[in-house]
Amino acid sequence: KQLAVAYDAIASLPFNTILISHCMHVFYGGLINFWIARKTMDVSWFDRGEKAIEKMRSYADCSSWNFQNKLLLLQAEQCFYLEDIESAKRCYDAAILSAQEHKFVHEEALACELAGHFMLESGEGRAALPYFLLAQKKYHEWGAYAKEESLGKFIKEQFGGETTTETNIDLSIPAEPDLRKRRAS
């Protein structure tokens, strides 16, 4: 009976609501799959991540405005797993720029944070900090204050030092990575 009620509730939703929910499930599921694949080295999780990329590519073909940044971020995570450092950097930067250009501040924050983790795990700690700081700034803009605070604690643990209370951007460090310059190279 509960399943029937749930089915009826979903069936009463407009198609576009169901489609967007599915697309977000594919996106976040893909990110999770690549993360688990990296942590466990279980190729089945990587395969699931690749399927998410295939689906996201078809969504991006229909609406690059809504899905290009998501596809690029999934591709960055794929390159991270494959240890293709230069391609991963390009994809993270492109995902950040796409989210920024299309005004998806929450996904810009997520892409910056994941790029920071990528840089950190790749041994480029100094390059990671500006990404984390920009992510923190974007979480603040989005109104995700608990996430901003949590990331601030992480930054302090990883990098130490004094930071400002509003956005935690140390003015001696560039507030935003030079994404356009790296993208061109």
Disulfide bonds with the S-S distance in Angstrom:
none
